[in-house]
Amino acid sequence: MKITQIRENGDTEALSVTDIDLLIEKMKKETKLRPVTGLRQALHFVLPDEPCSLANKLPRVIPAAAFGRVNGVKRMKTYNGIVELTIGPLAGKTEVGIVKQKAAELPQTMLAFMGASGKSVKIWTCFTRPDGTLPQTTEEAEVFQAHAYRLAIKCYQPQLPFNILLKEPKLEQFSRLSYDPDLIYRPTPVPFYLSQPIGMPGEMTYHEKSSTEASPLNRALPGYDTEDTVALLYEAALRKTFEEMETDWHRNDHDLQTLVVPLAENCYYSGIPEEEVTRRTIMRYYKRKNPMLIREMIRNVYKECKGVPKGSCLTKEQRLSLQMDEFMNRRYEFRYNTQIGEVEYRERFSFQFYFHPIDKRAQNSIMLDAQSEGIGVWDRDIDRYLHSNRVPIYNPLEEFLFHLPHWDGKDRIHALANRVPCKNPHWELLFHRWFLNMVSHWRGVDNKHLHIILPFIIFVLY
């Protein structure tokens, strides 16, 4: 594996590539000039926000890829799949040793060493695709590196007692050549597997948000399997409620509180979502009481089971924001469709299986439902919520591409082109190139080339 080094000499840069084993040996032994030790001593007399000129004398080490120069321009030659994490600032060698030991306990750690400043730890970890390959083009490598960096932070941060210093996950991300005779090096670490992403990470997507739901019933897609499971749990909770009731209760009784309160408690401990319990209870006993009263009964029982704090230091605005956020996530699912530029919604635990664009009528209904639960929101509050980062983004094209089966190696674009009668001998090749370019534009990957549909087809066919 080749690692890139860049030495700075005024306005010029000298780029070289070295083997990782040679780099490790260089980090274990310092030269006679002791540049790293000199930097660490000089940092004691430098304010935290001030640069130190001695740092520029150390070469920059780029682990992610091997770079070279083509016509004087720095280009990626080989992608290594290495992600570097920086932990710091640390208090001293004791904390540095603790972080290195924690990193060594993870089999994915390839290298852990003290940073050039002596107040940080650098951790190198490897990523590959599930088939063991790595991206070959710069565009794919940049996207892969960005997602790999996020995944590495999620996996390492819970294991480390100190915070990871966030950096922009670029291929050119570097650290200064360091000196650490006690570094930890594992030549063959266990790599992380990461499927090739199709775009740069952005806001939380609808797929990511739905996969982080705490309840498995919330994560499941609406359908008959989920409906049958919830129905069985609800009926079991209702049967247990009847068996445990100490007083006689008949369906014609006007007092539903005797039934609803213990029923809601049993449903809570059965793991049934609150909104699902409310919907089923209202449907079963809607003739007996006002639906709003049943909703409030169940709501209070769920609050009591979760625990009610004695007091709160939150301001009125903070309480309103938390109440609205809880209400929106409990009763609805939202997503921002990037293809049509609109917010879509559907009600949770209902037979509304498909998302629909939200309009003024739907917004007013949401506001009235929130106010009926005692949440003092207005239409402007609902509108701000729906047009903010509280609503995850959803790209239909990416969702379609992500869920396609593994490619069997058969080209189907040429077969599609043959369905169009054309005498141009280059039609198949041109259509193939145009089709790939079209998908790249949909994904937002290719922003350097103009994409024209109608004039291209007319020109080729005629």
N, C-alpha and C positions, 0 to 999 in steps of 0.2 A: 504494500500500500504506500502510495506516494503522498507526501505532505508538502504544501507550498510554504516557502519562506520569502519574505520581502524585506530587503535592507534599504533604509532611507539614507540618502546622501545629498542633503540640501533639497533641491527640487527634482532630483532624479531618484528612480527606484530600480534596484537590482533584484530581479525575480529568479528564484531557483527552486528546484524540486528535490527533495531528499526522501530516503526511505524512512519509515516510521521507527524502525529499530535503531537506526543511526541517530534519529532525533532523541530517542529515549536515552541513549548513552550520552549524548551531548548535554541533556538536562541533568544527568546524575553527577557530572563533573564540570566544575566551573573553570574557565580559563584563568591565566595568571592575572589578567587585568581585573577580574572579579567585577564585571559590570552589574550583575544582578544584586550582589551584596552592597555595592556602592549605591544603587538605586534605593534599596530598602533603608539604608542609613540616612540617605538624603531626605526621604519622605518624612522623617521625624521632624524636620525643620520647615516643612511645606504645609500650608493650610489645605484643608480637604478639597476646596474648589479650585486651587491653583495648579496649573500643569507643572510637571517636572521635566526639565530638558534632558535629564539622563535617560528617561524612558524611551526617547526617540532613538537612542543609540542601540537599543535592543531590537533584533529583527522581529517582524510580525509573523506569526505562525497561523496559517489558515488550514484547519483540519478537514473542512467539509469537502474540498475538491482540490485536484491538481490543476494549476493554471499554467498557461504559456502565453507567449506573445505571437500574434498573427498580424503582420503588417504594422507592428508597433502598438497594437491594441491587445489588452489583456483578455484572454478567452479561456473558458473552461475546457479542459481536455478530458478529465476523468472525474466522475463524481464518486466520493467515498462513502457517503451515507453516514458520516460522523456528525453528531450534534454535541456542541460544547455548552455546558451549563456553568455559570459562575455563582458561587455561594459566597456572600460577603456583604458588607465588611465584617471581618472577624476580629476578636480582641487580641489574639496572639496565637502562638504555636499550639497551645492546649486545645483551643477550639478548632484549629486547623486539623489536628490529629483526630479529633472526634468526628469531623465531617468525612475525612478520608476513610476512617474505619467504617462508618455507616455506608459510605459508597461502596467499599470493598465487599460488603455483605450482599450486595445485589449482583446477580450473575450477569446483568446487562452492562455493568461498568467495564469499560475497556482501559481507561486511564484516569487516575485521580492524583493530582499534584498541587503543591502550593503555588499560588500565582506569583508573578514577578514582584508584586508589592509586598508580599509576605502577609497580607491581610485578607486573602481570599483563597478559595480552592476551586480549581478547574476540574470538571468531570467530563470525560468523553464517553459517549455511548453510541452504539451502532444501530442503524435501521436498514432494513431491506424490504423488498416486496415479498408477499407470501411465497412466490416461486423462487426466491433467492436472487433475483435480478435487481438492478438499480437503474434509475433513469439515465438515459444517454444524451438527451438534449438539455440545453441550459434552461429552457422554459419548464420542462417537466421537473428538472432538479430543483428549481426555485420553489415550485409549488410543493413538491415532496418535502423539502427542507423546512418550509414554514409549518406544515402540519406535523412533521416529526418533532419539531421544537416544542410545540404545544403539548404533544403527547408525552414527551420526556419530562416536562415540568409537572404534569399531572401525576406521573408515576414516581418521580423522585421527591417532590416536595413533602408528601406525607411521611417519608422515611427520614427526613433530615431535620435536625433541631433548629436550623437557621434558615432564613429566607433565601430564595434564589433571586439573584439580580436579573431582572428582565432586560433583554436586549432584542433589537430587531433581528429576526432570523434570516439573515442574508447569507448567500454562499460565501461572500467575502468577509464574514464575521471572523475576527482574529483576536488573539491574545499575544502578549509579548513573551518572547523566549524566557523561560524561568529556570531556576536552579532548585532542585529538590532531590537530595540523595536517597530519601526515603519514599519516593513516589511509588504508587501502586500501579502495576501494569499487567494486564491480562491479554496475551496475544490473540486468544480465540474466545471472545465473550459471546454470550447468548444474545443474538440480535432481537430487537423489536421488529415485529411484522406490521407493515402498514401498506394497505392497498393504495395504488396510485390515485391521488385525489385529482379531480378535474378542474379545480379552481382554487384560488387563494382563500384562506380562511377569512371570514368576515364576521358579521353578526351571527348570533346563534340561529341556526336554521330550525324549521319546524320539526324535522326528523330528530335533531339533537335534543330539543326540548321535550318531545314526547318520549324519548328513550330514557330520560332522567326522572320520569314520574316515579314517586315512591311506591304507589300502589300498583300491583300488576293488573288490576282491573282498569285502572286509568291508562296504562300503557297499551292495553289490548285495543284493537280496532273495533269499531261498532259492528255488530253482526250477531247472528243467531247463537254462535258458540258462547260469546260473552254474555248474551242475554240469558241463555239457559243456566250458565254458572251462577250469575247474580240472582236469578229467580230461585234457584235451589237454596242458596245461602239465605235469602230473605225468608223463604217459607220455613226453613229450619229454625231461624231466629223467632219467627212468629209462633211456631209450635212450642218452642221452649218458653216463650212468654206466657202462653196459655197454661202450660203445665205449672209454672211458678206463681201464677196469680193466686192471691189468698182470698179474694172476694169474687163473687159471681159476676160475670160480665156477659151481656148479650149484645148482639149486633144492633138491636134497636135502641140501646142505651144512648142517651144524648151526651154523656160525659165520656169523651174519647181520651182524656188525659190518663185515666186509669190504664188504658192499653198502650197508648203511644209512648209514654215515658219509658216503661220497661222494654218495649219493643225497640226503641231507638238505642237504648243501652246495649241490648244484645246484638243489634246490628253493628254497633261501633266496635265491639270486641270480636265480631266475626270478620272485620276488615271490609265491610261494605261502605263505599263512599257515601257521604252525607246526602248528596243530591240524588243519588239513586234511591236511597231509603225514602226521601221526601216524595219523589215522583211516584213510587209504588204505593205508598201509604195514601196519598191523595187519590190515586186512581181507585183504590179499593174502598175507601170510606168517604168519597167526595160528597155524598149526599148528607152526611151526618153533620159536618162542621165546615166552617170557612177554610178554604185551602191555606190561607195566610196564617191562620191559627195553628194548623198542623205543622207548617213550615217552621214557625217560631218555636214550637215545642221541641221538634227534632233538633233545631239549631242550638237551643239552650242545653239539651242533653249532651250533644257532641262537645260543646264548649266545656261543660262540667267534667266530662270524661278526660278531656285533654288537659284540664287544669286552668283555673282562672287566676291570674296574678292579682295580688292585693292592691297594688298601685302602679301607676305608670308615669314616667317622666316625659313622655312624648308630648309634643305640641299638638294642637288641634289639626294642623295641616298634615303632620306625620301620621296621626291616627287615621285620618281620612284616606291618605294614600295607601296605608296598609290594608284598611278595610276594603277599598276598591280593588286592590290587587288580589286579595283573597277571593272576593266575590267573582271577579272576572275569570280567574283560573278554576274556580269551583264549578261554575255553571256553563262556561263556554270554552271553546277552542278557537283561537285566532291564528291567522298566518297572513303574511304580506306576500302576495303573488307578484314576483318581479317581472313576469312576462306581460301581465295586463296592467300592472301598476295599481292594484286595488287590494284592500284588506278583505279577506274572506273569513267566514265564521260558520260554526255549527254548534248546536247545543249538546252538552255532554249528556250521556246516558239517556238518549232519546232515539227514535227511529229516523232521525235526520242523519243519514249516512254520508251525505255529500256536503262539501263546503259550498257556500253561496256568497257572492259579493255583498258586502254590507251596505245598506242604503239608509236614508234618513228615517224611514219607518222602523227598521231594525234597531238603529241607535236609540230612538225614542223608547222602544220597548225595553231595551237593556236598562236605560235610565230609570224607567218606571219600576222595573223589577228590583233595581238596587234601592230605590227610595222606599219601596214597600217592605224591604228588610231593615229599614232604619238607617240606611247609609245616605248621608246628605250630599249627594253628588248632583251636578247639573249637566246639561248637554255638552257644555264646553269641556268639562272634565272627561266625559266619555270620549269626545272627539280627540282630545290630547292623548289619551291613553292609546287609542287605536292607531294614531299616527306617530308613534314613538318606538323606541327600541324594546319596549315591553312586548311587542308583537314580533315573533320570530319570522325571519324571511323564508320564503319558499320558492324554489326554482323548479317548475315542472319538468324542464328538460334534464336538469341534473338528477332529479329523482328517478326519471325514466332510465337514464344512462347508468345510474348506480345499481339499479335492480335488474339490469339485463344479465342473462346467464353468461358464463365464461365463453369467450369467442372460440369457435371450433376451427378457425383458420380458413373458413370458406368465405370468399369475397362475394358479397351480394349487391354491391353498388353497381358493378358492371351488368349484372342481370337486370337491375332496375333500369339502367340506361338503354338496354336493348329493347325495352318495351316501347320506347319512343322511336317511331320511324324517322330515320335521318340518313342522308346520303354522304354526309361528311365522314371521311375515314378516321378522323381524330375525335369523333364524337364521344366514344366511351372514355378515352383518356381525359378529355376536357371535362366531361361530366363528373368523373371520379374526383378530379382535383377541385372542381367547384363545390361538390357535395361536402368534402372534408373541410373546405374553407367556410362553408355555411355553418356547419356544426361548431367550428372554432369560434365563429362570431357569436353564435347563440350562447356558448359557454363564457364568452367574454375573455377568451385567451388571446386571440389575435386582434390587436387594436392598431396594427401598423398597415394593414392592407384594406383597400376599399372593396366592398362586397356588393355586386350588382346582380340582380336576378333576371328581370325581364329582358334588358338589352342583350345579355349574354345568350339566352336561349333563342331569341329571334335571330341573332347573328349566326349562330351555329346551324339552326334549322334551315335558314334560307341563304 
